[in-house]
């Protein structure tokens, strides 16, 4: 039985991003108080949520690398998926916070010291942008880190919104612009959050990996010589990189050695064509019932 090796992540980049976001929180809170800008304080809280998201990612990354033991026979790989689930919920909470603040400012937009607002927002933008660069590569390797990446990307756009709104307010005095633009950030937050939430809940519900069609997989295995029927077929994932399968095989083999060769062939097809590297196969001489409809 072979296993797919998880791509290596870079925890150093994650630590730098955490430090940058904590720095942004401090700068924006102080700047928001001095300028009278609720938008900056809200953005600081948004960054604080980002920092929490990154800390969850770092923790789950370290936990997922623990070796399996007698209590966790598959190891701790799914900790990464649980971290992504928490992060997706944080995205929804952040989006709700932005919505509440935007509605309040629509009805009573406060006057703001726009010069200080623009200076602080620019510092926040640069910090977020650098964090995005740090995490962009690793976000492609981990659904958990992708959730954190979305947090930072959303806050980068949020900083742009604050800067754009600050410029408009500085030259027109239209303070209502800020909450209108904040709703645009809300749409982006929900788009990323919903997408990640659906993916992680699918994994936690032991759904089949998106790249696998079970009927097609069943048909492909039944094309193998000496395979008469495939049933009780189940495919699920530990995380987005590691997929598992269990199946019952009705075979026409006449000896144990033939069965062993057939097992190797089935595993080879699953690994090379479907990227399933952990397989449990039960051989039978007759078809048993299957409530999921994969029996013949």
N, C-alpha and C positions, 0 to 999 in steps of 0.2 A: 504494500500500500504506500503510495507516494503522496507527498504533500507539496502544495504550491507555496513557495517562499514569499512572504510579505515583503514588498518593496521597502527599503530603508527610508525612514524619515530623518529629518535633521532637527533634533530638539533644541539646538543652539539658536536657530532662527526663531523658534517659538518663544524662547526666553527673552530674546531681544525685542520681539513684538510685544510681549507682556510689559517689559520695562517702558517701551515707547508709549503704550496706551495708558499706563499709570501716570506717566509724565503729562500726557495730554489732559487727563482728568484734572490734575492739580492746576495746570495753567488755565483751563477753561472755567473751572469753578471760581478762581480768583478773578479772572477777566470778566466773567459774567456778573459777579458781585459789584466790581468797580464800574462797569459800563451800564449796569441796570438791565442787561440782556437776559431775558428768560430763555431765549433760543440757545445761548451759549451754555447756560446751566443744564438745559435739557440735553444738549449735545454731550456735555460732560457725563451726564448719567448714562447716555447712550454708550459712550466710551467705557464707562465702568462696567456696563453689561458685556461689552466686547472683551474686557479684561477677564471677567468671570468665565466667558466662553473659552478664551485661550487657556485659562487655568484648568478648566474641565478637560480640554483637549490634551494638555500636557499630562495631567493625572491619568487619563484613560490610556494614553499612549504608553506610559510607563507600566501600567497594570497589564495591558495587553501583551507585553513582552515577557511576562512571567511564564515559567515553565509549567506545564500541566502537572497535576498531582492527583492523589486518590479521590479528592473531592471535586476537582474540576478536570475531568478526564479529557476534555477538548482544549484545556488551557484557558486563557483569559482573553482570547481574541475578540470575543463579542463585547468586551468592555468598550472598545472603540465605537461600536454601533450604539451602545447605551449613551456614550458621551455625545454622539451626534444627535440622539433623540432629545437629550437635555438642551443642547444648543439650539435645536429647531424650536423648542418651546420658548427659549430666551428671545428668539427672533420675533415670535408672536407678541411676547410681553413688551419688547421694545417698540414694535409697531403700534400697540395699543397706547403706550405712553406718548408717542409722537402724535397720534390722533387726538388724544385728550388735550394736549398742549396746543395743537393747531386750532381746534374748535374754540378754545378759550381765547386765543389771540385774534381769531376772526371777529369776535364781538367786541373786544376791548384791547386793541393793539397798543402796547405801551411805547413811549418815546425811548430811544436807545442812543447811547454814545457810539455812533457808527464807526468812528476812527479806531477806537480800542477794539470794538467788535471785529473789524476787518483784520487787525493785526493778530489777534488771538486765534481767529478762525483760520488764518493762513498758516499759523504754526501747527494747528491741529490737522490741517489738510496735508502738510508736508510729512508729519509723523504717520498719519494713516496711509499715505501713498507709499512711504518706505516700507511699512508693515505689509502692504499688499504685495510689493515686490519680493519681500522675504518669504512670504507664504505661498506665492502663486504656483511654484513648481511642486511643492509637497502636497498642495490641495488636490492635485490630480491623482495622488496615490492613496488618499485616505478620505472616506466619507465624513469622518469625524472632523478632520482638519478642514475639509471643504466647508463644513458648517461655520467654523470659526473664520475662514476666509471670507465667507459671505457677510459675516458680521462686520469685518473690517472694510470690505468693499462698500457696503451700505453706508458706513460712517464716513468713508471718503466722499461719497456723493452728498451725504448730509453736510459735510464741511463746505462743499462747493455750493450747496443750496444756501447755507448761511452767508457765504461770501457774496454770492449773487444778490441775495436779498439785502445784504448790507450796502452794496453799491447802489441798488435802486433806492433804498431808503435814504441814503446819504444825499442823493441828487434830486429826489422827488418828495421825500417825506411821507411816502405811502407805506406805512408800517404794516398794512394788511398783507403786503406781498410775502412776508416771511411765512405765515401759516399756510398760505396757498402753495408755496413751493415745498413746504414740509410734507404736504399730502403726497407729492410726487415721490418723496423718499419712502413714505408708507407703502405705496404700490410696489416699489422695488423690494422692500423688506418682505412683504407678503408673498411675492412671486418666488423669491429664493427660499423662504421658510416652508411654504407649502410643498415645493419640489423635494426638499430634503426630508421633510416629515413623512411624505408618502414613501420614499425609498427606504427609510429606516424602519418604519412600521411594517413594510412588506417583508424585510429581513427578519424582524422580531416575530412575525406571524409565520415564519418558516415557509414563505412563498418561494416558488421556483425562481431562479435567477432570470433577469429580463432577457438575456441572450439565449435562453434555452426554451424551445418548444417541446413539451413532453411527448406529444404525439409523434413529432418528427424523430425525437430521440428513440422512442419505442420502435418505430418502423426501421430506423437505421440498425438497431441492435438485432432485430429479427431477420435482417438480411445476412447476418453472419452465419456461416455454415455450421450446422449442428444445433442452432438455436431454433426451437420450435415455437416458443412463446415467451414474451416478457410481460410480467404483471406485478402487482404490488410495487409499482415504480414510484419512488419519492425522491425529489431533488430539492435541496435547500442550501442556505449559505450561513457560514459563521460570520463573515463580513463580506465586503464587496470583492475581495480577492480569493477567498477560499470557499469552494463549493463542494457539497457532499451528495452522495446518492446511495440509495439502497434499493434492491430489486430482487425479484424471484425469477429464476430462469428455468424453463422446461427445456431440457437438452436431450439429444439423441445419442450422447456419448456412451461408449461401451466399457470404458475403463476409467480408473481414477486419473491416470496420466492424461487421457484425452480431456477430462474435465478441467484439469489444471491448465492445459494449453488453451482451452476455451476461456477460462477465467482471465488469463493473461491477454488474450485477444480483446475481450470485452473491455478490460481496463485500459488497454492501449487506445481503443476507439474513443472511450470517454475522455481520456486525457488529451489526446491530440485534436479531436474534433469538437469537443464540448467543454474543454478546460475544467473537467471534474477530476480532482486528484485524490479524493478519499471515497472509496467505494466499498460497500458491503453487499456481497452476492450470495444468495441462497439458491442452490440447485434443487430442482424437483423433477419427478418423473410424470407428474400430471398437473393440470391447471387447477388452482384453487380459486375461490371466489374473491372478488375485489370490489368493494363498495364504491370505489372512485371511478370505475368504468374502464380500467386499463386491462381487463381480462378479455380473452377471446373465447 
